[in-house]
């Protein structure tokens, strides 16, 4: 054992890959469907780090991992985050503050019941909610006041794994207790078709006179003629008199026309009766004149642009009906912004399919390449923002740090998409690879640096800290799930991501994402992360006042 410890301590890279590999092996073990997944790297690192104080990875490992992880999360979640602010930003912020307020109250009660010193309690709170910047703020304040710095670190080191384990357990248990699951059958906001079934085609024969002679663009905007669900439906082609044509904004319908609609089944069920009746004549089955093809978006000149700005109908006589982004298939609209890695389903005259493929790029190899200048510039901007001091009342100075700064910048850049020739959004394959790499680096770095301190704390005064951390994490989890799901009716896949964001814990997000098998937890994570980060930094210091 001594030889192995000497070897690992002298070779940090070897230590990193041993912890990562061991964690992945453990994460693949499933008991009754439950598995830790990539979050097991955290526990593998704690076990290895507990063997010897020298088995700790350099600080830059977890810092680099955290920066890569939050930056790529922000890029992918930017559009959804700001769309959420417009629709439900106040609700999400109040929800975040309410849950964290309840957790702070639980920490204060635990401190009274267990007679814990205020510095130890503040560290316990930061550890239970796994927030390193909050611990740093506590240590900075105590150092300035001449207080001891040991107690917060002790509380943090023991509470951290307790908080991760309890909240991950809650993310597993609550969906099953309520039979909400993580499938599309879970609750969805009214009118939100994005969380439902994937889009399908349907043939419809025009039989209603009031929808004839009206340009499609106007028809689709007038809810008195076609329901508001029309915004979730695309008309791809039309058969009239034995010939097919692509439907454009100026196309008008005639009685007897057979059109192809593309959309979610629920939306199609509501739109069809306003136009006519379902038809067994399916224009899309005849590919002699008009054909379709799936094409990869790999051309950076196209990425970050709205479909309407590409003028596909004018240039190629083509229309995009569906977009597959990752594992999610979306109905296309004129305002849809394309991303590198999207697979667009294009309907066009047969002779235009090859020019369209060249226009979009259609190169799988390019989609695996990281845009290093864009990535480096974005992260650099985020790190600079994290260094900016933000004065708060009472003389406290807040910095977003190397996690908050890159996340805020990435959210904005993910929404912007591109600035002139610079495309900020990475290809999805590259984004997911960087995200996974960053998460492994973060988990391995934090866990090995905490392992030996955790063992020492357990030997000295672990019982009271363990009880207090468990109480805080339980109150946090119960309040978040009960209020979020039962009262606010937040869809469970999004809610588990919000719980991870309130905890500011990538390991919890990784578990929630693996359970959901979708990107919905990432949207929830990004929606509350900035508020949670700032609130916990302030609330942890509030606990120092007793």
C-alpha positions in Angstrom: 0.0 0.0 0.0 2.8 2.4 0.9 4.4 1.9 -2.5 1.1 2.6 -4.3 0.5 5.7 -2.3 4.0 7.0 -3.0 3.5 6.3 -6.7 0.2 8.1 -6.9 1.3 11.1 -4.8 4.3 11.6 -7.1 2.2 11.4 -10.3 -0.9 13.6 -10.1 -2.0 12.6 -13.7 -1.9 9.0 -12.7 -3.9 9.7 -9.6 -6.5 11.7 -11.7 -7.1 8.8 -14.1 -7.2 6.2 -11.4 -9.9 8.1 -9.5 -11.8 8.8 -12.7 -11.7 5.2 -13.9 -12.6 3.8 -10.5 -15.5 6.2 -10.2 -16.9 5.2 -13.6 -16.7 1.5 -12.8 -18.6 2.1 -9.5 -21.1 4.4 -11.3 -22.1 1.7 -13.7 -23.2 -0.6 -10.9 -27.0 -0.4 -10.7 -29.1 -1.8 -7.9 -32.9 -1.9 -8.7 -32.3 0.7 -11.4 -30.3 3.1 -9.1 -26.8 4.0 -10.1 -24.6 7.0 -9.3 -23.3 7.4 -12.8 -20.5 10.0 -13.2 -21.3 11.3 -9.6 -19.5 8.2 -8.3 -16.2 9.9 -9.2 -16.8 12.1 -6.2 -17.0 9.2 -3.8 -14.1 7.3 -5.4 -12.0 10.4 -4.9 -13.1 10.7 -1.2 -12.1 7.1 -0.6 -8.7 7.5 -2.3 -8.0 10.8 -0.7 -8.8 9.5 2.8 -5.8 7.1 2.5 -3.1 9.7 2.7 -2.9 13.5 2.8 -0.6 13.5 -0.2 -3.2 12.0 -2.4 -4.7 15.3 -3.3 -4.9 16.7 -6.9 -3.6 20.2 -7.5 -6.2 23.0 -7.1 -6.1 23.9 -10.7 -7.6 20.5 -11.7 -10.9 21.2 -10.1 -10.9 24.8 -11.0 -10.3 24.0 -14.7 -13.0 21.3 -14.5 -15.6 23.6 -12.9 -14.9 26.4 -15.5 -15.3 24.0 -18.4 -18.4 22.5 -16.9 -20.3 25.7 -16.1 -19.3 27.4 -19.3 -20.5 24.6 -21.6 -23.7 24.3 -19.5 -24.3 28.1 -19.9 -23.7 28.0 -23.7 -26.3 25.2 -24.1 -28.8 26.7 -21.7 -28.6 30.3 -22.6 -31.7 30.6 -24.9 -33.8 28.5 -22.5 -32.6 30.5 -19.5 -33.6 33.9 -20.9 -36.8 32.5 -22.3 -37.6 31.3 -18.8 -36.8 34.8 -17.4 -39.5 36.3 -19.7 -42.1 33.7 -18.8 -41.3 32.7 -15.2 -38.2 34.5 -13.9 -39.9 36.1 -10.8 -41.4 32.7 -9.9 -38.0 30.9 -10.2 -36.2 33.6 -8.2 -38.7 33.6 -5.4 -38.7 29.8 -5.4 -34.9 29.8 -5.1 -34.9 32.3 -2.3 -37.7 30.5 -0.4 -36.0 27.1 -0.5 -32.6 28.5 0.5 -34.3 30.5 3.3 -35.8 27.3 4.6 -32.4 25.6 4.5 -30.8 28.5 6.4 -33.5 28.3 9.1 -32.8 24.6 9.4 -29.0 25.3 9.8 -29.7 27.9 12.5 -32.0 25.4 14.3 -29.4 22.7 14.1 -26.8 25.0 15.5 -29.0 25.8 18.5 -30.0 22.1 19.1 -26.4 20.7 18.7 -24.6 23.7 20.3 -22.4 24.3 17.3 -20.2 27.4 17.1 -21.2 29.9 14.5 -18.0 29.5 12.3 -18.5 25.7 12.3 -22.2 26.2 11.5 -21.5 28.5 8.6 -19.0 25.9 7.1 -21.6 23.2 7.7 -24.2 25.2 5.8 -21.8 25.9 2.8 -20.9 22.2 2.7 -24.5 20.9 2.9 -25.4 23.0 -0.1 -21.9 22.3 -1.7 -21.0 25.9 -2.3 -17.2 26.6 -2.2 -17.6 30.4 -2.8 -19.8 30.6 0.3 -17.1 28.9 2.3 -14.5 31.3 0.8 -16.6 34.3 1.8 -16.9 32.9 5.4 -13.2 32.3 5.7 -12.4 35.8 4.3 -14.8 37.5 6.8 -13.4 35.5 9.7 -9.8 36.2 8.7 -10.6 39.9 8.6 -12.2 39.7 12.0 -9.3 37.8 13.6 -11.4 34.6 14.0 -10.4 31.0 13.7 -10.3 29.6 10.2 -10.3 25.9 11.1 -13.9 25.4 12.1 -15.6 26.4 8.8 -13.3 24.1 6.9 -14.0 21.2 9.3 -17.8 21.7 8.9 -17.5 22.0 5.2 -15.4 18.9 4.6 -17.8 16.6 6.4 -21.1 18.2 5.3 -20.1 18.3 1.6 -20.5 14.5 0.9 -23.6 14.4 3.1 -25.2 17.1 1.1 -24.4 15.5 -2.2 -25.7 12.0 -1.1 -28.9 13.3 0.5 -29.9 15.5 -2.4 -29.0 12.8 -5.0 -31.1 10.4 -3.0 -34.0 12.9 -3.0 -33.7 13.3 -6.8 -34.1 9.6 -7.0 -36.8 9.1 -4.4 -39.3 11.9 -5.0 -40.1 11.2 -8.7 -40.8 7.6 -7.8 -42.8 8.4 -4.6 -45.1 10.6 -6.7 -44.9 8.4 -9.8 -43.8 11.5 -11.7 -40.9 9.7 -13.2 -38.7 11.5 -15.8 -40.6 10.4 -18.9 -42.8 12.5 -21.1 -45.8 11.4 -19.0 -44.6 13.8 -16.3 -46.3 17.1 -15.8 -45.8 19.8 -18.4 -46.8 23.4 -18.4 -50.0 24.0 -20.3 -49.4 24.7 -24.0 -45.7 23.5 -23.9 -45.4 21.1 -26.8 -41.6 20.8 -26.5 -41.8 18.3 -23.6 -44.3 16.1 -25.4 -44.2 13.5 -28.2 -41.9 14.1 -31.1 -43.3 15.7 -34.3 -45.1 13.6 -36.9 -46.5 14.1 -40.4 -50.3 14.2 -41.1 -52.1 14.6 -44.4 -55.1 17.0 -44.3 -57.6 17.7 -47.1 -58.8 21.4 -47.1 -62.6 21.4 -46.8 -63.3 24.6 -44.9 -64.0 27.6 -47.2 -63.0 30.2 -44.6 -59.3 29.2 -44.8 -59.1 29.4 -48.6 -57.7 32.4 -50.5 -55.8 33.6 -47.4 -52.0 33.6 -47.5 -50.5 31.0 -45.2 -48.5 33.6 -43.3 -51.7 35.5 -42.3 -53.7 32.4 -41.8 -51.2 31.0 -39.3 -51.2 34.3 -37.3 -55.0 34.6 -37.1 -56.3 32.5 -34.1 -59.9 33.1 -35.3 -59.1 31.1 -38.4 -56.6 28.6 -37.1 -56.0 28.0 -33.4 -53.0 29.3 -31.5 -51.5 25.8 -31.8 -50.7 26.6 -35.4 -47.4 28.2 -34.1 -46.3 24.6 -33.3 -47.2 23.3 -36.7 -45.4 23.6 -40.1 -47.0 23.2 -43.5 -44.4 21.5 -45.7 -46.0 20.7 -49.0 -49.2 20.8 -51.0 -50.8 18.5 -53.7 -53.1 20.2 -56.2 -54.3 18.6 -59.4 -51.7 15.8 -59.3 -48.7 18.1 -58.8 -46.8 19.0 -55.6 -45.4 22.3 -54.5 -43.6 23.7 -51.5 -45.8 25.9 -49.3 -44.5 29.4 -48.9 -45.7 32.4 -46.8 -47.8 33.6 -49.8 -49.3 30.3 -50.7 -53.2 30.2 -50.6 -55.2 27.0 -50.1 -58.1 25.9 -52.3 -60.9 23.4 -51.5 -59.7 19.9 -52.2 -56.0 20.7 -51.6 -54.1 18.0 -49.7 -51.4 19.4 -47.4 -48.8 17.8 -45.2 -48.7 19.2 -41.6 -45.7 18.6 -39.3 -46.1 18.9 -35.5 -46.7 17.3 -32.2 -49.8 15.0 -32.3 -51.7 17.1 -29.7 -51.2 20.2 -31.8 -52.2 18.5 -35.0 -55.4 17.2 -33.4 -56.4 20.8 -32.6 -55.3 22.3 -35.9 -56.7 19.7 -38.3 -60.5 20.4 -37.7 -59.9 24.1 -38.4 -58.6 23.3 -41.9 -60.5 20.3 -43.0 -60.3 16.5 -42.5 -57.5 14.0 -42.2 -56.5 12.4 -45.5 -55.1 9.1 -46.4 -53.5 10.8 -49.4 -50.0 11.6 -48.1 -48.1 14.0 -50.4 -44.8 13.2 -48.6 -44.9 9.6 -49.9 -44.5 10.8 -53.5 -40.9 11.8 -53.8 -40.8 12.1 -57.6 -40.9 15.9 -57.6 -40.4 17.0 -54.0 -38.1 15.1 -51.8 -36.7 15.4 -48.2 -33.3 14.9 -46.6 -31.7 15.1 -43.2 -28.7 17.4 -43.3 -26.1 18.3 -40.6 -25.5 22.0 -39.8 -21.7 22.2 -39.8 -21.3 25.5 -41.8 -20.3 28.2 -39.3 -21.7 30.9 -41.6 -25.2 29.3 -41.1 -25.0 28.6 -37.4 -26.4 31.3 -35.1 -28.8 32.6 -37.7 -32.6 32.4 -37.8 -34.2 30.3 -40.5 -36.1 33.2 -41.9 -32.8 35.0 -42.5 -31.5 32.2 -44.7 -34.2 32.8 -47.3 -34.3 29.0 -48.2 -37.6 29.3 -50.1 -36.4 32.1 -52.3 -32.9 30.6 -52.9 -33.7 26.9 -53.1 -37.5 26.6 -53.1 -37.0 24.7 -49.8 -38.4 24.6 -46.3 -37.2 23.1 -43.0 -39.8 21.2 -41.2 -38.0 19.6 -38.3 -34.7 20.1 -36.4 -33.1 17.3 -34.3 -31.0 18.8 -31.6 -29.2 16.2 -29.6 -31.9 13.6 -28.9 -34.7 16.1 -29.1 -36.7 16.7 -32.3 -38.3 20.1 -32.7 -40.8 21.6 -35.0 -39.0 24.3 -37.1 -40.3 27.9 -37.2 -39.1 31.0 -39.0 -37.6 32.4 -35.8 -35.7 29.2 -34.9 -31.9 29.8 -34.5 -29.8 27.1 -35.9 -26.9 25.6 -33.9 -23.8 23.7 -35.0 -24.7 20.0 -34.8 -28.4 20.4 -35.6 -29.9 17.9 -38.1 -32.4 19.7 -40.2 -35.1 17.9 -42.2 -35.3 19.9 -45.5 -38.1 19.5 -48.0 -37.2 20.7 -51.5 -37.2 19.9 -55.2 -35.0 16.9 -55.8 -32.4 18.8 -57.8 -31.9 21.2 -54.9 -30.9 18.7 -52.2 -27.2 18.6 -53.1 -26.8 22.4 -53.2 -28.7 22.5 -49.8 -26.3 20.0 -48.3 -23.3 22.1 -49.4 -25.0 25.2 -48.0 -25.6 23.7 -44.5 -22.2 21.9 -44.5 -23.3 18.4 -43.8 -19.9 17.4 -42.4 -19.9 15.1 -39.4 -16.1 15.6 -38.9 -16.5 19.3 -38.4 -19.1 18.8 -35.7 -16.6 17.0 -33.5 -14.1 19.9 -33.6 -13.8 22.4 -30.8 -13.7 26.0 -31.8 -10.7 26.8 -29.6 -10.5 30.6 -30.3 -14.2 31.1 -29.5 -14.0 28.8 -26.4 -10.8 30.5 -25.1 -12.2 34.1 -25.6 -15.5 33.3 -23.9 -13.9 31.6 -20.9 -11.4 34.5 -20.6 -14.3 37.0 -20.6 -16.0 34.9 -17.9 -12.9 34.7 -15.7 -12.4 38.5 -16.0 -16.0 39.1 -14.9 -15.5 36.7 -12.0 -12.6 39.0 -10.7 -14.7 42.1 -10.7 -15.5 43.2 -7.1 -19.2 43.9 -6.4 -19.7 46.0 -3.3 -22.7 45.1 -1.1 -24.3 46.8 1.9 -22.4 46.3 5.1 -19.0 46.5 3.5 -19.1 43.0 2.0 -17.5 42.6 -1.4 -18.9 39.9 -3.7 -17.0 38.3 -6.6 -18.7 35.8 -8.9 -15.5 33.8 -9.0 -14.2 31.3 -11.5 -17.6 29.5 -11.5 -20.2 32.3 -11.5 -18.3 34.6 -14.0 -18.0 32.0 -16.8 -21.6 30.9 -16.3 -23.0 34.4 -16.6 -21.0 35.1 -19.7 -21.8 31.7 -21.2 -25.6 32.3 -20.7 -25.4 35.6 -22.5 -23.2 34.2 -25.3 -25.4 31.2 -25.7 -28.3 33.5 -26.3 -26.4 35.8 -28.7 -25.1 32.8 -30.7 -22.7 34.7 -32.8 -21.0 38.1 -32.9 -19.9 38.9 -36.5 -17.6 36.1 -37.6 -17.3 34.6 -34.1 -19.7 31.7 -33.4 -19.9 31.3 -29.6 -21.9 28.1 -29.4 -19.8 25.0 -29.8 -21.0 22.0 -31.8 -23.1 19.9 -29.6 -20.8 16.8 -29.8 -17.9 19.0 -28.7 -19.9 20.7 -26.0 -21.0 17.4 -24.5 -17.4 16.1 -24.5 -16.0 19.2 -22.9 -18.8 19.2 -20.3 -18.1 15.6 -19.4 -14.4 16.2 -19.2 -14.9 19.2 -17.0 -17.3 17.4 -14.7 -14.8 14.5 -14.2 -11.9 17.0 -13.5 -14.1 18.9 -11.0 -15.3 15.8 -9.1 -11.9 14.2 -8.9 -10.1 17.4 -7.8 -12.6 18.4 -5.1 -13.0 14.8 -3.7 -9.3 14.0 -3.4 -8.6 17.3 -1.7 -11.4 16.7 0.8 -10.8 13.0 1.5 -8.2 13.1 4.2 -9.8 16.1 6.0 -13.1 14.2 6.0 -11.5 11.2 7.7 -9.9 13.4 10.4 -13.1 15.2 11.0 -15.0 11.9 11.4 -12.6 10.9 14.1 -12.9 14.1 16.0 -16.4 15.5 16.1 -18.3 14.0 13.2 -21.5 13.0 14.9 -22.9 16.5 15.5 -21.8 17.8 12.1 -23.2 14.8 10.4 -26.6 15.3 12.0 -26.7 19.0 11.3 -25.7 18.5 7.6 -28.3 15.8 7.2 -31.0 18.0 8.7 -30.1 20.9 6.4 -30.0 18.7 3.3 -33.3 17.0 4.1 -35.1 20.3 4.7 -33.7 21.7 1.5 -34.7 18.7 -0.5 -38.2 18.3 1.0 -39.1 22.0 0.6 -37.8 22.1 -2.9 -39.7 19.1 -4.2 -42.9 19.8 -2.3 -43.1 23.4 -3.2 -41.8 23.0 -6.8 -43.8 20.0 -7.8 -46.9 20.1 -5.7 -47.5 23.9 -5.5 -45.8 25.4 -8.5 -46.3 22.3 -10.8 -42.8 22.5 -12.3 -42.2 19.4 -14.6 -40.1 16.9 -12.7 -37.2 16.7 -15.1 -36.8 20.5 -14.9 -37.3 20.5 -11.2 -34.5 18.0 -10.5 -32.2 20.3 -12.5 -33.4 23.3 -10.4 -32.7 21.4 -7.2 -29.1 20.8 -8.5 -28.8 24.5 -9.4 -30.0 25.5 -6.0 -27.4 23.2 -4.5 -24.9 24.5 -7.1 -23.8 20.9 -7.4 -22.6 19.5 -10.8 -22.7 15.9 -9.4 -26.4 16.3 -8.6 -27.0 17.7 -12.1 -25.2 14.8 -13.7 -27.4 12.4 -11.8 -30.5 14.3 -12.7 -29.6 14.5 -16.4 -28.8 10.8 -16.5 -32.2 10.0 -14.9 -34.1 12.3 -17.3 -32.2 11.3 -20.4 -32.7 14.8 -21.8 -31.4 18.3 -21.5 -34.4 19.6 -19.4 -32.4 19.4 -16.1 -29.8 21.7 -17.6 -32.4 24.4 -18.3 -33.6 24.2 -14.7 -30.1 24.3 -13.4 -29.2 27.4 -15.3 -32.5 29.1 -14.4 -31.7 29.3 -10.6 -27.9 28.9 -10.4 -27.0 32.6 -10.5 -29.5 33.5 -7.8 -28.6 30.6 -5.7 -24.9 31.3 -5.9 -25.3 34.9 -4.7 -27.9 34.1 -2.1 -25.8 31.3 -0.4 -22.7 33.5 -0.2 -24.8 36.1 1.7 -26.7 33.6 3.8 -23.6 31.7 4.9 -22.1 34.9 6.3 -25.5 35.7 8.0 -25.1 32.6 10.1 -21.8 33.9 11.5 -23.9 36.5 13.4 -25.5 33.7 15.3 
